[in-house]
């Protein structure tokens, strides 16, 4: 872009060592569903710039929505940098990047989608979740189109175009002895791969099958976590332990276990930025580093971490292409400070169907969704979560009853060592304000639950 070239050339005239400019244009359409009807539909157009200036190993960040402000930031940078402490370990921004294209990340039909078509999709979400036993339907539909461009004074000049669609439906019922709910969710990058009907039917099924729940026994259970609940654990408990910064600061529960067994042999976890339809799929990260498939756990062995440029240089390492500037509700942003995050956390599919997992369970629970999942003691891997709806009680290989809410307080290393089966029902999962993942159901033994 000519305008960005001029700004970068101006930084060179000022004899600034390095300058990076990120430019993002986004169209965001959001439909909100409340009380079983479309409550609001709005469309926003965003254009933002992120600027990073580095001189004498001092790093300055800024963000603006105005191109004219870029020139001012660059002009004022020598004065501002005088108050910045140098990061002596800093090496360099990336250089020229070979262009790479990936499939399943941009859809012209989704980019050009009309307001009436979006309304039709939202109405499908409502209509197919409706049932005489359901009192209220709520949720949202989000569609994002974006153009991302990054350029720096080292000759890097590259761009990426993407589309995203995500829908979520909550179905609530006041039938029976206790108010219950169900959730349906899906996300992808192209319109043809998105099924509003399936989202709605999943929410309805979970809700109706949760009516008149029975109290779960306290104590040790086998738990089959369905994909949406696995995604919750991946995003809020597991992911941070493979962040190189967390690991190097000895805050990972897997510290000093590199190349050691931390999970069962059947469990493999990857950060996969190249998979088609992945919400986090991209050919290069938000610093201009080429992305790669990074296996974090391979057949139970802890193999790798992920990091951005800054965190890697701090320990004299190289970036894994995980410098991200995430934006809401999906996609890339222009935040001036990139952080280390995974792109798509992918649990490699196993050979078991969820039905077979249930048939092989003597005494356990099927858990469809989790709430309030957080680390209690991150260094040890202790975490807590709550299952409020979408619980089924399994006895002798059959689902006998829906279950009342339970609290699970467990330990991540123990969970990974007690996985007894990995499903073949892989799907894209995206929790609210969270990390995208691609995962099947997972069956875990010896988990203590406490009725609420």
C-alpha positions in Angstrom: 0.0 0.0 0.0 1.4 3.4 -1.0 0.2 5.2 2.1 2.0 2.6 4.4 5.1 2.7 2.2 5.3 6.5 2.7 5.0 6.1 6.5 7.7 3.4 6.6 10.0 5.5 4.4 9.5 8.4 6.8 10.7 6.2 9.7 13.8 5.4 7.6 14.5 9.1 7.1 14.4 9.5 10.8 17.0 6.7 11.0 14.7 4.5 13.1 16.0 0.9 13.2 12.8 -0.9 12.5 9.1 0.0 12.0 6.1 -2.3 11.5 2.6 -1.3 10.5 -0.4 -3.6 10.6 -3.5 -2.5 8.7 -6.9 -4.3 9.2 -10.2 -3.6 7.5 -13.2 -5.6 8.9 -16.9 -5.9 8.2 -18.7 -7.4 11.2 -22.4 -8.4 11.1 -24.0 -9.5 14.4 -27.5 -10.8 15.0 -28.7 -11.1 18.6 -31.6 -13.5 19.4 -33.5 -12.9 22.6 -36.9 -14.4 23.8 -37.2 -16.6 20.7 -37.0 -13.7 18.2 -34.4 -11.6 16.4 -33.8 -8.7 18.8 -31.1 -6.8 16.9 -29.1 -6.9 13.7 -26.2 -4.5 13.3 -23.2 -4.1 10.9 -20.0 -2.4 11.7 -17.1 -1.4 9.5 -13.7 -1.1 11.2 -10.4 0.1 9.9 -7.4 0.2 12.3 -3.6 0.5 12.3 -1.1 -1.0 14.7 2.4 0.5 14.8 5.5 -1.0 16.4 8.7 1.1 16.4 12.0 -0.3 17.5 15.2 1.7 18.0 18.3 0.8 20.0 16.3 -2.2 21.1 13.7 0.0 22.7 10.1 -0.9 21.6 7.2 1.5 21.2 3.6 0.5 20.4 0.6 2.4 19.3 -2.8 1.8 17.7 -5.0 4.2 15.7 -8.0 4.3 13.4 -6.5 7.2 11.5 -3.8 7.0 8.9 -2.7 10.6 9.7 -1.9 9.5 13.2 0.7 7.0 12.0 2.9 9.9 10.7 2.5 11.6 14.1 3.5 8.5 16.0 6.6 8.0 13.9 7.5 11.7 14.1 7.2 11.7 17.9 8.8 8.3 18.4 12.4 9.5 19.1 11.1 11.7 22.0 8.9 8.9 23.4 11.6 6.2 23.0 13.9 8.2 25.3 11.7 7.0 28.2 11.6 3.4 27.2 13.8 0.7 28.7 15.7 -1.3 26.1 14.9 -5.0 25.5 18.5 -6.0 25.0 17.6 -9.5 23.8 15.6 -8.2 20.8 16.8 -9.5 17.5 14.8 -8.3 14.5 11.4 -8.1 12.9 10.8 -10.7 10.1 12.1 -10.2 6.6 10.5 -11.0 3.3 8.0 -13.8 3.4 7.2 -16.3 0.7 3.5 -16.1 -0.2 1.4 -19.1 0.8 -2.2 -19.8 0.1 -4.5 -22.0 2.2 -7.9 -23.4 1.3 -11.1 -23.0 3.2 -10.3 -19.5 4.7 -12.2 -17.1 2.4 -15.6 -17.3 0.8 -16.9 -14.7 -1.6 -20.5 -15.7 -0.9 -20.0 -15.0 2.8 -18.2 -11.8 2.1 -21.1 -10.6 -0.2 -23.9 -12.1 1.9 -27.1 -9.9 2.0 -28.9 -8.7 5.1 -32.0 -10.8 4.1 -29.9 -13.9 3.8 -28.4 -13.3 7.2 -31.9 -12.8 8.7 -33.0 -16.1 7.1 -30.1 -18.0 8.7 -31.0 -16.4 12.1 -34.6 -17.5 11.7 -33.5 -21.0 10.9 -31.6 -21.0 14.2 -34.9 -20.0 16.0 -37.3 -22.2 14.2 -35.4 -25.4 14.5 -34.7 -24.9 18.2 -38.4 -24.5 18.9 -40.3 -27.1 20.9 -43.4 -27.2 23.2 -41.1 -27.9 26.1 -38.8 -25.0 25.4 -39.7 -21.6 26.9 -37.0 -19.3 25.5 -34.4 -19.3 22.8 -31.4 -16.9 22.8 -28.1 -16.7 21.0 -26.2 -14.9 18.3 -24.9 -15.1 14.8 -21.7 -13.5 13.8 -20.2 -13.0 10.3 -16.8 -11.3 9.7 -15.0 -10.4 6.6 -11.5 -9.0 6.8 -8.5 -7.8 5.0 -5.2 -8.0 7.0 -2.0 -6.3 5.8 1.4 -6.2 7.5 4.5 -4.3 6.3 7.8 -3.5 7.9 11.1 -1.7 7.1 12.9 -5.0 6.6 11.1 -5.6 3.3 8.2 -7.7 4.6 5.0 -7.0 2.7 2.1 -9.4 2.8 -1.6 -9.6 3.2 -4.4 -12.1 3.9 -8.1 -12.1 3.3 -10.5 -14.1 5.4 -14.2 -14.8 6.2 -15.7 -16.3 9.4 -19.2 -17.4 10.5 -20.2 -18.5 14.0 -23.5 -19.3 15.6 -24.6 -20.2 19.0 -28.1 -21.0 20.4 -29.2 -21.5 24.0 -32.6 -23.2 24.6 -34.1 -22.9 28.0 -36.9 -24.9 29.6 -38.9 -24.5 32.8 -40.6 -27.8 32.4 -40.3 -30.3 35.2 -38.5 -30.0 38.5 -35.7 -27.7 37.6 -35.0 -25.1 35.0 -32.6 -26.5 32.4 -30.9 -25.4 29.2 -29.2 -26.7 26.1 -26.6 -25.3 23.7 -25.8 -25.7 20.1 -22.7 -24.1 18.4 -20.8 -24.2 15.1 -18.2 -22.1 13.4 -16.3 -22.2 10.1 -15.0 -20.0 7.3 -17.4 -20.7 4.4 -21.2 -20.5 4.1 -21.7 -23.9 2.6 -20.0 -25.6 5.6 -22.2 -23.8 8.2 -25.4 -25.6 9.4 -27.8 -23.3 11.3 -30.3 -26.2 11.5 -27.8 -28.5 13.2 -26.9 -25.8 15.8 -30.6 -25.4 16.7 -31.3 -29.1 16.8 -28.3 -29.7 19.1 -29.5 -27.0 21.5 -33.1 -28.4 21.5 -32.0 -32.0 22.0 -29.7 -31.1 24.9 -32.3 -29.0 26.6 -35.2 -31.5 26.2 -33.1 -34.4 27.3 -32.1 -32.5 30.4 -35.6 -32.1 31.7 -36.4 -33.7 35.2 -32.7 -34.3 36.1 -31.8 -36.7 38.8 -29.1 -36.1 41.5 -25.7 -37.4 40.5 -23.9 -39.5 43.0 -20.8 -37.9 44.6 -17.5 -39.6 44.1 -15.5 -41.1 41.3 -17.0 -41.3 37.8 -16.0 -42.0 34.2 -16.8 -38.8 32.3 -17.3 -38.6 28.5 -16.7 -34.9 27.6 -18.5 -34.0 24.4 -16.6 -31.6 22.0 -18.0 -28.4 23.3 -16.9 -29.2 26.9 -13.5 -30.5 25.7 -13.0 -27.1 23.9 -13.6 -25.4 27.2 -10.9 -27.4 28.9 -8.5 -26.8 26.0 -9.0 -23.1 26.0 -9.1 -22.3 29.7 -7.0 -25.0 31.3 -4.6 -26.7 28.9 -3.5 -24.0 26.3 -1.5 -21.8 28.7 0.7 -24.7 29.8 2.2 -24.9 26.3 2.9 -21.1 26.1 6.7 -20.8 25.9 6.6 -17.7 28.2 4.7 -19.7 30.8 7.0 -22.7 30.4 10.2 -20.6 30.6 9.0 -18.9 33.8 8.4 -22.3 35.4 4.7 -21.7 35.6 3.6 -24.6 33.4 2.4 -27.8 35.1 4.5 -29.6 32.5 7.7 -27.8 33.3 10.8 -29.9 32.9 8.8 -32.7 31.2 9.8 -31.9 27.6 10.0 -35.2 25.6 8.4 -37.0 28.6 5.1 -38.8 28.8 2.4 -36.5 30.0 -0.7 -38.2 28.5 -1.8 -41.6 27.3 -0.3 -42.9 24.1 -3.6 -42.4 22.2 -3.7 -38.6 22.8 -2.1 -36.2 20.4 -2.6 -32.4 20.5 -1.6 -30.0 17.8 -1.7 -26.3 17.1 -2.8 -26.5 13.5 -3.0 -23.2 11.6 -3.3 -24.9 8.2 -6.5 -27.0 8.6 -9.4 -26.0 6.2 -12.3 -24.2 7.9 -10.4 -23.5 11.1 -11.3 -20.2 12.8 -7.6 -19.7 13.5 -6.3 -20.9 10.2 -3.8 -18.5 8.5 -0.6 -18.8 6.3 1.4 -16.4 8.5 1.0 -15.0 12.0 0.2 -11.4 12.9 3.9 -10.5 13.0 4.6 -11.8 9.5 6.1 -15.1 10.5 5.2 -18.2 8.5 2.9 -20.5 10.4 3.4 -24.2 10.8 1.7 -27.2 12.3 3.1 -27.5 15.8 2.6 -30.8 17.6 2.4 -30.0 21.3 1.7 -33.6 22.6 2.5 -36.5 20.3 1.3 -39.9 21.3 1.4 -38.8 24.9 4.8 -37.2 24.8 5.3 -33.4 25.5 7.0 -32.2 22.3 6.7 -28.5 21.8 5.6 -25.1 23.1 4.4 -22.0 21.1 5.6 -18.4 21.1 5.8 -15.0 19.4 9.0 -13.1 18.5 9.4 -11.2 21.8 9.0 -14.2 24.1 11.3 -16.3 21.9 14.1 -13.7 21.7 14.0 -13.3 25.5 15.2 -16.9 25.8 17.4 -16.8 22.6 15.0 -18.9 20.7 13.0 -18.5 17.5 9.3 -17.7 17.1 7.0 -20.6 16.2 4.7 -18.3 14.3 2.3 -17.7 17.1 2.4 -13.9 17.5 -1.3 -13.0 17.3 -3.4 -9.9 17.5 -6.8 -11.5 18.1 -10.0 -9.6 17.5 -13.6 -10.0 18.6 -15.8 -11.9 17.7 -13.3 -13.7 15.4 -10.3 -13.0 13.2 -7.3 -10.7 13.2 -7.0 -7.3 14.8 -4.6 -4.4 14.8 -3.6 -4.5 18.5 -0.1 -3.0 18.6 1.2 -5.7 21.0 1.1 -9.2 19.6 0.7 -12.0 22.2 1.6 -15.7 22.1 -1.5 -17.8 21.4 -2.3 -21.0 19.6 -4.2 -20.8 16.2 -6.4 -23.9 16.3 -5.9 -26.4 19.1 -6.6 -29.7 17.5 -7.1 -33.0 19.3 -6.3 -35.8 16.8 -9.4 -38.0 16.3 -9.5 -41.5 17.6 -11.4 -44.6 16.5 -14.3 -44.7 18.9 -17.8 -43.4 18.3 -19.5 -41.6 21.1 -22.1 -44.4 21.2 -19.4 -47.0 21.7 -17.9 -44.9 24.5 -21.3 -44.9 26.3 -21.8 -48.7 25.8 -18.4 -49.4 27.3 -19.1 -47.2 30.4 -20.2 -49.0 33.6 -20.8 -45.9 35.8 -20.4 -42.4 34.5 -21.6 -39.1 33.1 -21.9 -37.7 29.6 -21.1 -33.9 29.8 -22.2 -31.7 27.0 -21.1 -28.3 28.3 -19.0 -26.7 31.1 -19.2 -23.4 32.8 -16.9 -21.3 35.0 -13.8 -23.3 33.9 -10.6 -21.9 35.4 -7.2 -22.9 36.8 -7.2 -23.1 40.6 -3.5 -23.8 41.0 -1.9 -23.4 37.5 1.5 -24.6 38.4 0.2 -27.9 39.6 -2.5 -28.1 37.0 -5.5 -28.0 39.4 -8.7 -26.7 37.8 -12.4 -26.3 38.6 -15.4 -26.3 36.4 -19.2 -26.7 36.7 -21.6 -28.8 34.6 -25.1 -27.3 34.9 -27.0 -28.7 32.0 -26.4 -31.2 29.3 -25.5 -34.0 31.8 -26.6 -37.6 31.3 -26.2 -40.3 33.8 -24.7 -43.5 32.4 -25.3 -46.9 34.0 -24.3 -50.3 32.6 -23.6 -48.8 29.1 -26.9 -46.9 28.8 -28.0 -43.3 29.4 -30.5 -43.7 32.2 -31.4 -40.1 33.3 -30.4 -36.5 32.8 -28.2 -35.3 35.7 -28.4 -32.3 38.0 -25.5 -29.8 38.2 -22.2 -31.0 39.5 -18.9 -29.4 40.3 -15.6 -30.9 39.0 -12.4 -30.1 40.7 -9.6 -32.0 39.0 -6.0 -32.0 37.9 -4.8 -31.6 34.3 -1.9 -34.0 34.4 -4.1 -36.7 36.0 -6.8 -36.1 33.4 -4.4 -36.6 30.5 -3.1 -39.8 32.1 -6.6 -41.2 32.6 -8.0 -40.8 29.1 -9.4 -44.1 28.1 -10.8 -43.3 24.7 -10.7 -40.5 22.1 -13.7 -40.1 19.8 -14.1 -39.8 16.0 -16.7 -37.0 16.1 -14.3 -34.1 15.6 -15.9 -30.6 15.3 -14.9 -26.9 15.3 -15.5 -25.3 18.8 -15.4 -21.7 19.8 -16.4 -20.6 23.3 -17.3 -17.0 24.0 -14.2 -14.8 24.0 -12.0 -17.8 23.8 -9.6 -19.8 21.6 -10.8 -21.9 18.6 -10.3 -25.6 18.9 -11.1 -28.7 16.8 -11.8 -31.7 18.9 -13.8 -34.9 19.3 -15.3 -36.3 22.5 -12.9 -37.6 25.1 -13.6 -40.3 27.7 -11.7 -39.9 31.1 -11.6 -42.2 34.1 -11.4 -41.5 37.8 -12.9 -38.0 38.0 -14.5 -37.0 41.3 -17.7 -35.0 41.0 -19.7 -33.2 43.7 -23.5 -32.5 43.3 -24.4 -28.8 43.6 
